[in-house]
Amino acid sequence: MIDWRGAVLGAWRGTRNGPTVTYGLIAACCLLFAISPVSGLNPGYGTGDELLAAQGAYFRRWGVVPADLTGGDPRALLTPLTALFVHGSWLHLLGNMLFLYVFGAMAEERMGPVEFCLFYLGTGYVALSGYALAHADSEQTLVGASGAISAVLGAFLFLFPRSRVTSLFPFLFFLPLRFPAWIVLIFWFTLQWLAARAAGAGPGVAYLAHVVGFSVGFLYAWVRFRGGDRVKAQAAATEGESQP
């Protein structure tokens, strides 16, 4: 995990109202999850089998079903966007929002709120669509913001490779160690790529969407911010780092 205090404070100083798009996306995902049948907070959806049926219908309506998307169903064309705001559990939601909160602020500060919003939605659409194309016959529903958030990580890797990142590694007894962002993010991407090679189209984590999103995000940042703009971005990240 990145040292979020320095990252968020650095992004906050760079914008008049803070990373408003990042916060808005987090708020929207949390609100929509809270009122959905998945959260368990709305008694109107009932309990037991009734609740399970409501959850299944909810995922089917707003999530990506690869067979529908690749089969030419016009109603499915918007689902790679709507699925970005649908999550399958509290853990799924909180994990995604933590990554968005940590990495989104600095990316938004560099891109600007409008460009960052379009970047987030566009790369998220591509990531989920890429997974659907690779599993064109699958009837499993795909939901979650992780494809778009992976794109944010990819852009972050290009823009702020030397930012110091505090990570916890289970095989090192969860000791907090600080590394340059490029080491941590490349390690994360490698794990996703290896998992994507071993995964199928069944239930579970859509690692391929992470790989596609990360790659597209990195390529976008490379095309958009190479040269002098990258130097400015790294300087802003250095200013935002907290001291040890």
C-alpha positions in Angstrom: 0.0 0.0 0.0 1.2 3.5 -0.8 2.0 6.0 2.0 -1.5 7.6 1.6 -0.9 10.6 3.8 1.8 12.1 1.5 0.0 11.1 -1.7 -3.4 12.5 -0.8 -2.0 15.7 0.8 0.1 16.3 -2.3 -2.9 15.9 -4.6 -5.0 18.1 -2.3 -2.5 20.9 -2.6 -2.5 20.6 -6.3 -6.3 21.2 -6.7 -8.6 23.9 -5.4 -11.2 21.5 -4.0 -9.1 18.3 -3.6 -9.5 15.2 -5.8 -13.3 15.7 -6.3 -13.7 13.1 -9.0 -11.9 10.4 -7.0 -14.1 11.2 -4.0 -17.2 11.4 -6.1 -16.5 7.9 -7.6 -16.0 6.5 -4.2 -19.1 8.0 -2.9 -21.2 6.8 -5.9 -19.9 3.2 -5.5 -20.6 3.2 -1.8 -24.0 4.7 -2.1 -25.1 2.4 -4.9 -23.8 -0.6 -3.0 -25.6 0.4 0.2 -29.0 0.6 -1.6 -28.4 -2.6 -3.6 -29.6 -6.1 -2.6 -26.0 -7.1 -2.1 -25.3 -5.0 0.9 -28.0 -6.5 3.1 -29.0 -3.1 4.4 -32.3 -2.8 2.5 -35.0 -5.0 4.0 -37.2 -4.4 1.0 -35.4 -7.1 -0.9 -36.5 -9.8 1.7 -34.4 -12.6 3.0 -33.3 -16.1 2.0 -34.2 -17.2 -1.5 -36.0 -14.0 -2.2 -32.8 -12.0 -1.5 -30.6 -14.3 -3.5 -33.0 -13.9 -6.5 -32.9 -10.2 -6.1 -29.1 -10.2 -6.1 -28.9 -12.4 -9.2 -31.3 -10.1 -11.1 -29.3 -7.1 -9.9 -26.0 -8.5 -11.2 -27.6 -9.7 -14.5 -29.1 -6.3 -15.2 -26.1 -4.0 -14.4 -23.1 -6.4 -14.8 -21.3 -7.5 -17.9 -22.4 -10.9 -19.3 -19.8 -11.7 -22.0 -22.2 -13.8 -24.0 -24.7 -10.9 -24.2 -22.1 -8.3 -25.0 -20.4 -10.2 -27.7 -23.7 -11.6 -29.0 -24.8 -8.2 -30.3 -27.4 -7.4 -27.6 -27.7 -3.6 -27.8 -28.8 -3.4 -24.1 -25.5 -5.0 -23.1 -23.4 -2.2 -24.7 -23.7 0.0 -21.6 -23.0 -2.7 -19.1 -19.2 -2.2 -19.1 -19.9 1.2 -17.7 -22.7 0.3 -15.2 -20.6 -2.7 -14.0 -17.9 -0.3 -12.7 -20.3 0.8 -10.0 -21.5 -2.7 -9.0 -19.7 -4.8 -6.4 -20.2 -8.3 -5.2 -19.5 -8.0 -1.5 -18.4 -5.6 1.2 -14.9 -6.9 0.9 -14.9 -6.4 -2.9 -16.2 -2.8 -2.5 -13.8 -1.8 0.3 -10.7 -3.3 -1.4 -11.4 -1.4 -4.6 -12.2 1.8 -2.9 -9.1 1.7 -0.9 -6.9 1.4 -4.0 -8.9 4.2 -5.8 -8.6 6.5 -2.7 -4.8 5.9 -2.5 -3.8 6.1 -6.1 -6.6 8.1 -7.7 -5.9 11.4 -6.0 -2.4 11.9 -7.5 -3.5 10.7 -10.9 -6.5 13.1 -10.9 -4.2 16.0 -9.8 -1.9 15.3 -12.8 -4.7 14.8 -15.4 -7.3 17.2 -14.1 -10.8 16.3 -13.0 -12.4 16.1 -16.4 -9.7 14.1 -18.1 -9.4 11.8 -15.1 -13.1 11.1 -15.1 -13.1 10.3 -18.9 -9.9 8.2 -18.4 -11.4 6.2 -15.6 -14.7 5.4 -17.4 -13.0 4.8 -20.7 -10.3 2.5 -19.5 -12.8 0.7 -17.3 -15.0 0.1 -20.3 -12.1 -1.3 -22.3 -10.9 -3.5 -19.4 -14.3 -5.2 -18.9 -14.9 -5.4 -22.7 -11.5 -7.0 -23.1 -12.3 -9.7 -20.6 -15.7 -10.3 -22.3 -14.0 -10.7 -25.7 -11.6 -13.3 -24.3 -14.5 -15.2 -22.7 -17.1 -14.6 -25.4 -19.3 -17.6 -24.5 -19.3 -17.1 -20.8 -22.6 -16.5 -19.0 -20.8 -15.5 -15.7 -21.6 -11.9 -14.7 -18.6 -9.5 -14.4 -18.9 -6.6 -11.9 -16.6 -4.2 -10.1 -14.4 -1.2 -10.6 -11.1 -3.1 -10.5 -10.5 -2.8 -14.3 -10.7 1.0 -14.1 -8.7 1.1 -10.9 -6.0 -1.1 -12.5 -5.8 1.5 -15.3 -5.2 4.1 -12.6 -2.3 2.0 -11.2 -0.8 1.7 -14.7 -0.9 5.4 -15.2 0.5 5.9 -11.7 3.4 3.6 -12.6 4.4 5.8 -15.6 3.8 9.2 -13.9 5.2 8.6 -10.5 7.6 5.6 -10.7 9.9 6.9 -7.9 7.2 7.7 -5.4 7.9 5.7 -2.2 5.3 3.0 -1.5 4.9 1.3 1.8 4.0 -2.4 1.3 3.1 -5.3 3.5 4.3 -8.7 2.4 2.9 -11.8 4.0 6.0 -13.9 3.5 8.0 -11.2 5.4 5.6 -11.4 8.4 3.7 -8.3 7.2 6.6 -6.0 8.0 5.9 -2.5 6.4 8.7 -1.9 3.9 9.1 1.1 1.6 10.0 0.7 -2.1 9.8 2.8 -5.2 6.3 2.6 -6.8 7.7 0.9 -9.9 8.9 -2.1 -8.0 5.6 -2.6 -6.1 3.3 -2.0 -9.1 5.3 -4.2 -11.5 5.3 -7.0 -8.8 1.5 -6.5 -8.5 1.0 -6.6 -12.3 3.1 -9.8 -12.6 0.9 -11.5 -10.0 -2.2 -10.5 -12.0 -0.8 -11.7 -15.3 0.2 -15.1 -13.8 -3.2 -15.4 -12.2 -4.9 -14.5 -15.5 -3.1 -17.2 -17.3 -4.3 -19.8 -14.8 -7.8 -18.6 -14.5 -10.8 -19.6 -16.5 -14.1 -17.9 -17.3 -15.9 -19.2 -14.1 -16.7 -17.5 -10.9 -13.8 -15.7 -9.1 -11.6 -12.7 -9.7 -11.4 -11.4 -13.3 -7.6 -11.1 -13.4 -7.6 -10.6 -17.1 -9.6 -7.4 -16.7 -6.8 -6.2 -14.3 -4.1 -6.9 -16.8 -6.0 -5.2 -19.7 -6.8 -2.1 -17.5 -3.3 -1.7 -16.2 -1.8 -2.0 -19.7 -4.2 0.5 -21.2 -3.7 2.9 -18.3 0.1 2.8 -18.7 -0.1 3.2 -22.5 -2.4 6.2 -22.1 -0.1 7.9 -19.7 2.9 7.1 -21.9 1.3 8.7 -24.9 -0.3 11.6 -23.0 2.4 12.6 -20.5 5.8 11.5 -21.9 8.6 14.0 -22.0 8.4 17.2 -19.8 4.9 16.5 -18.4 6.2 13.3 -16.7 9.0 15.3 -15.1 6.5 17.8 -13.6 4.3 14.9 -12.4 7.3 13.3 -10.6 8.2 16.6 -9.0 4.7 17.0 -7.7 4.8 13.5 -6.3 8.1 14.2 -4.5 6.6 17.3 -2.9 3.6 15.3 -1.7 5.6 12.6 0.1 5.6 12.5 3.9 8.8 12.4 5.7 9.9 9.3 7.6 
